Amino acid sequence: MTETTAPHEYWTRTSGDLTDRRTPIAAPPVESTPGDAQSVVIDPSRRYQYWEGVGAAVTDSSASLLMTAMDADRRHAILREMFDPEQGGFGSVRISIGSCDFVSQKFYSYDDLPDGVAADASLAHFSIGEGEPGAPDATRDLKYIIPVLQEIVAINPGVKIMASPWSAPAWMKTSGRLTGAGRLRLGDYVGNGYRYQDTIDYVYAQYFIKFIAAYARYGIRITSVTMQNEPSNGAPWPMTIWTPEELTRWGADYLRPALDRTFPDVEIYFGDDSLRFFQRPVSEYMTPADARAFAGVALHTYSGLPEWVHNATRQFPGWKVAMTERRCMLDETVDEASHVMLGEIGTWLVRNGMGLINLWNLALDEGGFPSYAGTAGRRGVITIDSSTGKVKRNLEYFMLRNYGQDVPVGARRIASTNRTPDGRRGGLGSVAFVDDRGGLSAILYNPTGAPIEAAVTVNGEGARWRRVTVPAYGTVTMRRTDGPINTTQAPADDDFAITYTPHPADDHDETLF
């Protein structure tokens, strides 16, 4: 039998070593049995979370490379390649509220006070920067981040933008310093009186509101926020430490009410930390009434036990799950990088309810820089040569493109056979989706060092099997629909040297599994 089950199909293969990079393969013929292949049954009758999209963080470091290492034509070409729905289909970005560790400028918040000024209850000194976006004399976010986001929004107006603070302004913290692990001065009065609105708690919520309003003036719509990046991380760069209980109370009592008065459509995601943050079930310190303040949970996967994910994702009906940060290192082995990107994130977390993926830096240079914090050894979704603007696409890029190109935003995840309990061990893993037109998408992941023969069928279509070989530490994707299919391919990489700088031990104890 050689017939297929839909008029339009598109299959690709990506190997962990990137010998194949979403290489198109012929649609397999229909066969009556799976033979000796590992069977994968897709079941559209069992439906789970909506799919919201993929992307990465537009840090000041990433934006500075796009603005200074590239000319305008090359920058637009790579941004269009990634964010155009007719090409890579990335539909989400994450940005920092003020400085994170990956900035090319000196650390800053949006309310840094001049000497002699102890507090700013009215946020009179608030500023996301000065100058015209992208101008040589522009400062803070206006120097690099705003112009890059404006270009992305012009390419994909529906792009989701999630924003996260690394640190509150120094004067709001117990330490009085922007860097290091100070805490918010919760309950301290800084206004002229003892009212709700005279507290640091209230003023910090207004800081978020002023940030969202400032970005809106440049045509950039903030879709969601988290309350703190990695609230359990006592890092030396800008950082504020919170307990889960503190975040619950501040989010429910201050930030959500402030958003409801001004930007009610902006969602709040709870957590924004590694699974270590979720050692206890969220329901132990948050009531169902509190939970209504939050759209869902945000996860990183640098540390923690796999089973702790359920302490976040299975706590309250209707909560969504977002990946908000992960990256590989420049010295990552093929198997480790594949397990992280294609296995843990691209398979295991999606099967545990995740509907949005934001990886860490969209772009870093050949040495994993710039980084004002001096953090070394990391890589971006793409690598940009700092002297020539040439581009290399990393495994992160192809994991994101598997989803961006083949899984429509708004599709629903559906049931599919899975043999890997964590994205690293066992046999073949899979995720599958159905869209409103009845189109199907599937991604198969092989966590082993040898090819695996797979046979795919769909519940309700009888004994109609499609056999395909999934490469070592790699994926096979399938898109089947009555409508048009995006068959664009990533361009070839440019040739330039990667300069690896050994990285010291840091805050991310990478012991998830």
RODO-2510 file (C-alpha; in nm, 4 decimals, decimal comma):
residues 513
     n   res          X          Y          Z
     1     m     0,0000     0,0000     0,0000
     2     t     0,1381     0,3417    -0,0897
     3     e    -0,1581     0,5737    -0,0211
     4     t    -0,1437     0,8367     0,2524
     5     t    -0,4215     0,9575     0,4799
     6     a    -0,4144     1,3313     0,4074
     7     p    -0,3461     1,5398     0,0968
     8     h    -0,0633     1,7332     0,2615
     9     e     0,2135     1,5846     0,4752
    10     y     0,5581     1,7010     0,5787
    11     w     0,8095     1,4847     0,7670
    12     t     1,1543     1,5923     0,8912
    13     r     1,4507     1,4355     1,0689
    14     t     1,6925     1,6051     1,3113
    15     s     1,9893     1,4178     1,4581
    16     g     2,1389     1,5108     1,7936
    17     d     2,4717     1,5928     1,6300
    18     l     2,2911     1,8114     1,3728
    19     t     2,4103     1,6078     1,0789
    20     d     2,0425     1,6289     0,9925
    21     r     1,8798     1,9644     1,0709
    22     r     1,5084     1,9214     1,0078
    23     t     1,5993     1,7419     0,6866
    24     p     1,2826     1,6658     0,4873
    25     i     1,2151     1,2938     0,4441
    26     a     0,9644     1,1183     0,2219
    27     a     0,6246     1,0534     0,3788
    28     p     0,6319     0,6846     0,4758
    29     p     0,3894     0,4546     0,2926
    30     v     0,0907     0,3082     0,4750
    31     e     0,1430    -0,0469     0,5980
    32     s    -0,0945    -0,2906     0,7643
    33     t     0,1323    -0,3864     1,0578
    34     p     0,4049    -0,2151     1,2634
    35     g     0,6397    -0,5076     1,2189
    36     d     0,9241    -0,4995     1,4709
    37     a     0,9103    -0,1193     1,5076
    38     q     0,8222     0,0545     1,8344
    39     s     0,4562     0,1467     1,7956
    40     v     0,3242     0,4986     1,8572
    41     v    -0,0534     0,5351     1,8718
    42     i    -0,1857     0,8917     1,8450
    43     d    -0,5282     0,9370     2,0057
    44     p    -0,7125     1,2621     1,9214
    45     s    -0,9972     1,1698     2,1580
    46     r    -0,7795     1,2450     2,4634
    47     r    -0,7042     1,6187     2,4667
    48     y    -0,4926     1,8205     2,7064
    49     q    -0,3354     2,1697     2,7153
    50     y    -0,3479     2,4340     2,4435
    51     w    -0,0232     2,5093     2,2654
    52     e     0,0857     2,8745     2,3009
    53     g     0,4209     2,8863     2,1215
    54     v     0,7989     2,8931     2,1533
    55     g     1,0777     3,1463     2,1750
    56     a     1,3668     3,2684     2,3868
    57     a     1,4897     3,5575     2,5973
    58     v     1,5762     3,8844     2,4281
    59     t     1,8306     3,9855     2,6894
    60     d     2,0339     4,3035     2,6594
    61     s     2,3260     4,0765     2,5652
    62     s     2,1308     3,9132     2,2809
    63     a     1,9885     4,2418     2,1597
    64     s     2,3280     4,4139     2,1661
    65     l     2,4739     4,1495     1,9321
    66     l     2,1814     4,1782     1,6943
    67     m     2,2220     4,5586     1,6932
    68     t     2,6015     4,5950     1,6829
    69     a     2,7479     4,2776     1,5271
    70     m     2,5016     4,2750     1,2365
    71     d     2,3974     4,5265     0,9764
    72     a     2,0267     4,6012     0,9448
    73     d     1,9672     4,3609     0,6549
    74     r     2,1359     4,0647     0,8227
    75     r     1,9588     4,1355     1,1526
    76     h     1,6198     4,1522     0,9844
    77     a     1,6884     3,8313     0,7927
    78     i     1,7693     3,6266     1,1043
    79     l     1,4796     3,7744     1,3040
    80     r     1,2401     3,7029     1,0186
    81     e     1,3803     3,3516     0,9845
    82     m     1,2975     3,2843     1,3482
    83     f     0,9773     3,4842     1,4121
    84     d     0,7930     3,4847     1,0805
    85     p     0,5058     3,2317     1,1082
    86     e     0,5816     3,1329     0,7497
    87     q     0,9401     3,0435     0,8454
    88     g     1,0604     2,9404     1,1935
    89     g     0,7345     3,0301     1,3630
    90     f     0,8769     3,1477     1,6965
    91     g     0,5919     3,3265     1,8731
    92     s     0,7174     3,4171     2,2207
    93     v     0,9979     3,6088     2,3897
    94     r     1,0982     3,6719     2,7487
    95     i     1,2572     3,9946     2,8676
    96     s     1,3910     4,1145     3,2006
    97     i     1,2359     4,3990     3,3991
    98     g     1,5576     4,5954     3,4521
    99     s     1,8951     4,4234     3,4368
   100     c     1,9533     4,0507     3,4435
   101     d     2,2984     3,8865     3,4502
   102     f     2,3257     3,8873     3,0696
   103     v     2,3587     4,2565     2,9866
   104     s     2,6195     4,4482     2,7880
   105     q     2,5665     4,7616     2,9981
   106     k     2,6253     4,8363     3,3644
   107     f     2,3524     4,6880     3,5863
   108     y     2,0471     4,9097     3,6312
   109     s     1,6907     4,9132     3,7569
   110     y     1,4209     5,1532     3,6358
   111     d     1,4276     5,3533     3,9586
   112     d     1,7903     5,4073     4,0520
   113     l     1,8072     5,7037     4,2891
   114     p     2,0623     5,9865     4,2981
   115     d     2,2839     6,0249     4,6032
   116     g     2,1000     6,1661     4,8985
   117     v     1,7583     6,0303     4,7958
   118     a     1,6555     5,7406     5,0185
   119     a     1,3174     5,6426     4,8718
   120     d     1,0850     5,7208     4,5810
   121     a     0,7301     5,6312     4,6835
   122     s     0,5831     5,8111     4,3802
   123     l     0,8367     5,6506     4,1398
   124     a     0,9259     5,9959     4,0136
   125     h     1,2685     5,8736     3,9041
   126     f     1,1272     5,5806     3,7024
   127     s     1,2779     5,5440     3,3533
   128     i     1,3316     5,2547     3,1113
   129     g     1,5915     5,4695     2,9338
   130     e     1,6557     5,7882     2,7447
   131     g     1,7000     5,8698     2,3763
   132     e     1,5477     5,7306     2,0593
   133     p     1,5294     5,3506     2,0324
   134     g     1,8530     5,2199     1,8854
   135     a     2,0269     5,5585     1,8759
   136     p     2,3971     5,5646     1,9711
   137     d     2,3212     5,7760     2,2778
   138     a     2,0175     5,5732     2,3894
   139     t     2,0367     5,4170     2,7355
   140     r     1,9022     5,1175     2,9268
   141     d     1,6271     4,9290     2,7411
   142     l     1,6089     5,1870     2,4637
   143     k     1,9634     5,1163     2,3550
   144     y     1,9145     4,7593     2,2297
   145     i     1,6111     4,5733     2,3684
   146     i     1,3313     4,8073     2,2567
   147     p     1,4446     4,8376     1,8914
   148     v     1,4913     4,4606     1,8584
   149     l     1,1476     4,3953     2,0083
   150     q     0,9924     4,6539     1,7764
   151     e     1,1422     4,4692     1,4807
   152     i     1,0148     4,1329     1,6093
   153     v     0,6655     4,2741     1,6670
   154     a     0,6630     4,4140     1,3128
   155     i     0,7432     4,0649     1,1815
   156     n     0,4989     3,8826     1,4112
   157     p     0,2457     4,1203     1,5713
   158     g     0,0949     3,8394     1,7786
   159     v     0,4192     3,7520     1,9558
   160     k     0,3767     3,6880     2,3292
   161     i     0,6100     3,8882     2,5546
   162     m     0,6743     3,7666     2,9074
   163     a     0,8647     3,9920     3,1494
   164     s     1,0497     3,8953     3,4680
   165     p     1,2469     4,1013     3,7224
   166     w     1,5861     3,9876     3,8482
   167     s     1,5957     4,2573     4,1149
   168     a     1,3776     4,5274     4,2635
   169     p     1,5398     4,8723     4,2771
   170     a     1,8139     4,8826     4,5411
   171     w     1,6235     5,1190     4,7719
   172     m     1,3340     4,8715     4,7931
   173     k     1,5603     4,5891     4,9191
   174     t     1,6813     4,5030     5,2686
   175     s     2,0393     4,5031     5,1398
   176     g     2,0187     4,8486     4,9806
   177     r     2,2070     4,7031     4,6801
   178     l     2,0937     4,6068     4,3322
   179     t     2,3317     4,3103     4,3164
   180     g     2,3258     4,0184     4,5534
   181     a     2,0454     3,8410     4,7286
   182     g     1,8610     4,1081     4,9215
   183     r     1,4923     4,0761     5,0043
   184     l     1,2051     4,3116     4,9314
   185     r     1,1250     4,5329     5,2296
   186     l     0,7804     4,3808     5,2633
   187     g     0,5541     4,5758     5,4981
   188     d     0,7827     4,8800     5,5246
   189     y     0,6130     5,2176     5,4925
   190     v     0,7682     5,4616     5,2465
   191     g     0,4743     5,6923     5,1764
   192     n     0,3239     5,9718     5,3821
   193     g     0,1098     5,7614     5,6124
   194     y     0,0182     5,4072     5,7056
   195     r    -0,2171     5,3137     5,4257
   196     y    -0,2075     5,0137     5,1906
   197     q    -0,0624     5,2377     4,9200
   198     d     0,2144     5,3688     5,1476
   199     t     0,3972     5,0334     5,1615
   200     i     0,6864     4,9014     4,9590
   201     d     0,4534     4,6168     4,8616
   202     y     0,2185     4,8598     4,6873
   203     v     0,4943     5,0733     4,5322
   204     y     0,6681     4,7700     4,3835
   205     a     0,3418     4,6627     4,2191
   206     q     0,3178     5,0127     4,0680
   207     y     0,6744     4,9658     3,9387
   208     f     0,5414     4,6778     3,7258
   209     i     0,2520     4,8912     3,6038
   210     k     0,4805     5,1772     3,4995
   211     f     0,7042     4,9283     3,3151
   212     i     0,4121     4,7799     3,1190
   213     a     0,2823     5,1286     3,0348
   214     a     0,6274     5,2478     2,9247
   215     y     0,6663     4,9544     2,6849
   216     a     0,3150     5,0088     2,5483
   217     r     0,4180     5,3584     2,4413
   218     y     0,6718     5,1957     2,2069
   219     g     0,4140     4,9578     2,0596
   220     i     0,5261     4,6602     2,2682
   221     r     0,2464     4,4724     2,4462
   222     i     0,3465     4,2787     2,7567
   223     t     0,1415     3,9584     2,7662
   224     s     0,2488     3,8133     3,1003
   225     v     0,4834     3,8658     3,3931
   226     t     0,6464     3,6592     3,6591
   227     m     0,7061     3,8127     4,0021
   228     q     1,0726     3,7166     4,0299
   229     n     1,3278     3,5241     3,8284
   230     e     1,4594     3,2351     4,0397
   231     p     1,3382     3,3586     4,3796
   232     s     1,5400     3,0852     4,5547
   233     n     1,8706     3,1840     4,3905
   234     g     2,1185     3,3854     4,5975
   235     a     2,3298     3,4920     4,2982
   236     p     2,5867     3,7784     4,3002
   237     w     2,4227     3,9635     4,0084
   238     p     2,0925     4,1557     4,0406
   239     m     1,8593     3,9336     4,2415
   240     t     1,5833     3,9455     4,5015
   241     i     1,5040     3,6506     4,7258
   242     w     1,1458     3,5490     4,8080
   243     t     0,9795     3,2581     4,9820
   244     p     0,6853     3,0890     4,8067
   245     e     0,4556     3,2216     5,0788
   246     e     0,5751     3,5803     5,0231
   247     l     0,5210     3,5561     4,6482
   248     t     0,1727     3,4163     4,7025
   249     r     0,0664     3,6998     4,9307
   250     w     0,2274     3,9797     4,7297
   251     g     0,0929     3,8477     4,4003
   252     a    -0,2618     3,7964     4,5273
   253     d    -0,2849     4,1085     4,7453
   254     y    -0,0833     4,3661     4,5486
   255     l     0,0271     4,2770     4,1951
   256     r    -0,2935     4,1150     4,0707
   257     p    -0,5142     4,3991     4,2012
   258     a    -0,2782     4,6565     4,0448
   259     l    -0,2948     4,4777     3,7088
   260     d    -0,6716     4,4408     3,7320
   261     r    -0,7031     4,8195     3,7625
   262     t    -0,4791     4,8962     3,4662
   263     f    -0,3793     4,5967     3,2487
   264     p    -0,6274     4,3208     3,3382
   265     d    -0,5285     4,0995     3,0462
   266     v    -0,1679     4,0655     3,1656
   267     e    -0,1177     3,7216     3,3200
   268     i     0,0996     3,6355     3,6209
   269     y     0,2955     3,3086     3,6276
   270     f     0,3979     3,1735     3,9662
   271     g     0,7411     3,0339     4,0489
   272     d     0,9769     3,1082     3,7584
   273     d     1,2374     2,8850     3,9188
   274     s     1,3934     2,5411     3,9005
   275     l     1,2050     2,2432     4,0369
   276     r     1,3888     2,2931     4,3675
   277     f     1,1374     2,5742     4,4288
   278     f     0,8546     2,3201     4,4094
   279     q     0,9739     2,0708     4,6709
   280     r     0,6379     2,1273     4,8446
   281     p     0,3006     2,1200     4,6690
   282     v     0,1852     2,4719     4,5871
   283     s    -0,1485     2,3934     4,7512
   284     e     0,0256     2,3765     5,0920
   285     y     0,0727     2,7530     5,1002
   286     m    -0,1817     2,8808     4,8479
   287     t    -0,5598     2,8629     4,8683
   288     p    -0,7811     2,8176     4,5605
   289     a    -0,8809     3,1841     4,6014
   290     d    -0,5128     3,2880     4,5954
   291     a    -0,4531     3,0659     4,2915
   292     r    -0,7034     3,2646     4,0866
   293     a    -0,4530     3,5511     4,0847
   294     f    -0,2148     3,3437     3,8716
   295     a    -0,2448     3,2039     3,5198
   296     g    -0,0199     2,9126     3,6045
   297     v     0,3351     2,8132     3,6900
   298     a     0,6697     2,8873     3,5270
   299     l     0,9546     2,6350     3,5387
   300     h     1,3288     2,6095     3,4844
   301     t     1,4949     2,2683     3,4861
   302     y     1,8438     2,3325     3,6185
   303     s     1,7976     2,1479     3,9484
   304     g     1,5482     1,9449     4,1453
   305     l     1,3841     1,6030     4,1191
   306     p     1,1610     1,5172     3,8232
   307     e     0,8646     1,4217     4,0404
   308     w     0,8587     1,7714     4,1919
   309     v     0,7072     1,8975     3,8660
   310     h     0,3724     1,7616     3,9875
   311     n     0,3923     1,9871     4,2940
   312     a     0,3582     2,2712     4,0447
   313     t     0,1527     2,1405     3,7543
   314     r    -0,1194     1,9333     3,9229
   315     q    -0,2292     2,1704     4,1962
   316     f    -0,5108     2,3851     4,0591
   317     p    -0,7514     2,3195     3,7698
   318     g    -0,6994     2,5534     3,4788
   319     w    -0,3408     2,6485     3,5625
   320     k    -0,1118     2,6667     3,2613
   321     v     0,2548     2,5622     3,2532
   322     a     0,5353     2,7616     3,0921
   323     m     0,9067     2,6962     3,0500
   324     t     1,0748     3,0302     3,1179
   325     e     1,4465     2,9492     3,1100
   326     r     1,6969     2,6821     3,0118
   327     r     2,0172     2,6764     2,8137
   328     c     2,2981     2,4400     2,7249
   329     m     2,6687     2,5002     2,7725
   330     l     2,9239     2,5481     2,4951
   331     d     3,0930     2,2218     2,5967
   332     e     2,7736     2,0145     2,6211
   333     t     2,8011     1,6650     2,4751
   334     v     2,5569     1,5601     2,2035
   335     d     2,3678     1,3248     2,4317
   336     e     2,3389     1,5761     2,7189
   337     a     2,2272     1,8649     2,4977
   338     s     1,9724     1,6407     2,3285
   339     h     1,8388     1,5101     2,6587
   340     v     1,7933     1,8660     2,7855
   341     m     1,6427     2,0228     2,4742
   342     l     1,4674     1,7435     2,2865
   343     g     1,3995     1,5156     2,5828
   344     e     1,3304     1,7037     2,9073
   345     i     1,1833     2,0155     2,7476
   346     g     1,0654     1,9074     2,4030
   347     t     0,9044     1,5836     2,5214
   348     w     0,8800     1,5287     2,8981
   349     l     0,7641     1,8739     3,0144
   350     v     0,5180     1,9049     2,7263
   351     r     0,3692     1,5723     2,8320
   352     n     0,3439     1,7175     3,1846
   353     g     0,1245     2,0044     3,0711
   354     m     0,3674     2,2654     2,9390
   355     g     0,2170     2,4795     2,6635
   356     l     0,4753     2,7588     2,6240
   357     i     0,8533     2,7374     2,5860
   358     n     1,0937     3,0263     2,6379
   359     l     1,4604     2,9278     2,6391
   360     w     1,7390     3,1515     2,7732
   361     n     1,9465     3,3890     2,5563
   362     l     1,8186     3,4154     2,1998
   363     a     2,1751     3,4894     2,0897
   364     l     2,5248     3,4920     2,2394
   365     d     2,8613     3,5323     2,0709
   366     e     3,1338     3,2816     1,9907
   367     g     3,2563     3,2799     2,3520
   368     g     2,9174     3,2857     2,5224
   369     f     2,9222     3,6630     2,5824
   370     p     2,8536     3,9487     2,6432
   371     s     2,7762     3,9152     3,0127
   372     y     2,8303     4,2030     3,2534
   373     a     2,8170     3,9460     3,5352
   374     g     3,1106     3,7618     3,3770
   375     t     2,9220     3,4337     3,3459
   376     a     3,0944     3,2196     3,0847
   377     g     3,0529     2,8977     2,8892
   378     r     2,6888     2,9358     2,7918
   379     r     2,5424     2,9393     2,4436
   380     g     2,2385     3,0998     2,2895
   381     v     1,9687     2,9610     2,0645
   382     i     2,1892     3,0991     1,7896
   383     t     2,5549     3,1998     1,8033
   384     i     2,6523     3,5306     1,6415
   385     d     3,0153     3,5993     1,5584
   386     s     3,0833     3,9299     1,7324
   387     s     3,3211     4,0587     1,4637
   388     t     3,1412     3,9510     1,1449
   389     g     2,7741     3,8936     1,2318
   390     k     2,7879     3,5398     1,0967
   391     v     2,5381     3,2926     1,2453
   392     k     2,5366     2,9335     1,3709
   393     r     2,2112     2,7639     1,4700
   394     n     2,2335     2,5435     1,7766
   395     l     2,0283     2,2416     1,8804
   396     e     1,8086     2,4807     2,0810
   397     y     1,7084     2,6491     1,7549
   398     f     1,5979     2,3226     1,5970
   399     m     1,3989     2,2106     1,9022
   400     l     1,2134     2,5426     1,8926
   401     r     1,1655     2,5235     1,5172
   402     n     1,0166     2,1723     1,5455
   403     y     0,7354     2,3341     1,7402
   404     g     0,7240     2,6759     1,5758
   405     q     0,7020     2,5344     1,2259
   406     d     0,4936     2,2206     1,2797
   407     v     0,2636     2,2880     1,5788
   408     p     0,0119     2,5703     1,5207
   409     v    -0,0523     2,8096     1,8074
   410     g    -0,3879     2,7142     1,9562
   411     a    -0,3523     2,3425     1,8820
   412     r    -0,4280     2,0960     2,1623
   413     r    -0,1906     1,8307     2,2842
   414     i    -0,3407     1,4856     2,2438
   415     a    -0,2461     1,1420     2,3739
   416     s     0,0385     0,9472     2,2161
   417     t     0,2419     0,6435     2,3169
   418     n     0,5524     0,7252     2,5204
   419     r     0,8359     0,5058     2,6479
   420     t     1,0627     0,7580     2,8200
   421     p     0,9709     0,8527     3,1793
   422     d     1,1858     1,1660     3,1888
   423     g     1,3110     1,2439     2,8373
   424     r     1,6462     1,0797     2,9104
   425     r     1,5902     0,7087     2,9713
   426     g     1,3896     0,4286     2,8172
   427     g     1,2762     0,4062     2,4588
   428     l     1,0972     0,6314     2,2165
   429     g     0,9221     0,9427     2,3472
   430     s     0,6501     1,1333     2,1664
   431     v     0,4152     1,4301     2,1783
   432     a     0,1235     1,4946     1,9423
   433     f    -0,1262     1,7729     1,8705
   434     v    -0,4492     1,8364     1,6815
   435     d    -0,5540     2,1779     1,5521
   436     d    -0,8967     2,3285     1,4844
   437     r    -0,8904     2,2095     1,1239
   438     g    -0,8224     1,8521     1,2294
   439     g    -0,4578     1,8684     1,1262
   440     l    -0,2171     1,6489     1,3209
   441     s     0,1383     1,7193     1,4379
   442     a     0,3724     1,4742     1,6092
   443     i     0,7293     1,4831     1,7375
   444     l     0,9151     1,1589     1,8130
   445     y     1,2318     1,1686     2,0277
   446     n     1,4974     0,8991     2,0533
   447     p     1,6950     0,9287     2,3826
   448     t     1,9394     0,6528     2,2894
   449     g     2,2667     0,6400     2,0985
   450     a     2,1329     0,4143     1,8232
   451     p     1,8551     0,4694     1,5671
   452     i     1,5078     0,3455     1,6625
   453     e     1,2541     0,2162     1,4145
   454     a     0,9097     0,3613     1,4903
   455     a     0,5638     0,2899     1,3515
   456     v     0,2937     0,5557     1,3877
   457     t    -0,0823     0,5168     1,3624
   458     v    -0,3868     0,7261     1,4569
   459     n    -0,6770     0,6001     1,6652
   460     g    -0,9890     0,5812     1,4487
   461     e    -0,8041     0,5149     1,1227
   462     g    -0,7618     0,1397     1,1631
   463     a    -0,4443    -0,0575     1,0970
   464     r    -0,2621     0,2091     0,8987
   465     w     0,0981     0,2265     1,0148
   466     r     0,3731     0,4634     0,9006
   467     r     0,7250     0,3344     0,9676
   468     v     1,0149     0,5749     1,0120
   469     t     1,3664     0,5692     1,1601
   470     v     1,4318     0,8152     1,4431
   471     p     1,8052     0,9034     1,4585
   472     a     2,0234     0,8768     1,7700
   473     y     1,9463     1,1534     2,0218
   474     g     1,7241     1,3039     1,7553
   475     t     1,3703     1,3679     1,6381
   476     v     1,1325     1,2921     1,3565
   477     t     0,8442     1,5333     1,3080
   478     m     0,5202     1,4818     1,1198
   479     r     0,2729     1,7471     1,0052
   480     r    -0,0479     1,6280     0,8355
   481     t    -0,3278     1,8634     0,7324
   482     d    -0,5791     1,9509     0,4636
   483     g    -0,4437     2,3060     0,4601
   484     p    -0,1120     2,4569     0,3549
   485     i     0,2083     2,3337     0,5175
   486     n     0,5164     2,5373     0,6031
   487     t     0,8041     2,3551     0,4302
   488     t     1,0711     2,6243     0,4651
   489     q     1,4163     2,5140     0,5764
   490     a     1,6854     2,6753     0,7890
   491     p     1,9707     2,8209     0,5845
   492     a     2,3170     2,6702     0,6070
   493     d     2,5320     2,7933     0,8953
   494     d     2,8208     3,0316     0,8480
   495     d     3,1717     2,9153     0,9306
   496     f     3,3549     3,0690     1,2281
   497     a     3,5395     2,9494     1,5368
   498     i     3,3782     2,8940     1,8766
   499     t     3,6026     3,0179     2,1594
   500     y     3,5218     2,8170     2,4681
   501     t     3,5874     2,9828     2,8045
   502     p     3,5732     2,7434     3,1016
   503     h     3,2894     2,8335     3,3338
   504     p     3,3224     2,8287     3,7135
   505     a     3,0685     2,6581     3,9355
   506     d     2,7626     2,8821     3,9595
   507     d     2,4117     2,9001     4,0975
   508     h     2,2756     2,6319     3,8679
   509     d     2,3492     2,2939     4,0199
   510     e     2,2606     2,0878     3,7159
   511     t     2,1400     1,7735     3,8908
   512     l     1,7826     1,7435     3,7704
   513     f     1,8250     1,3784     3,6803
***
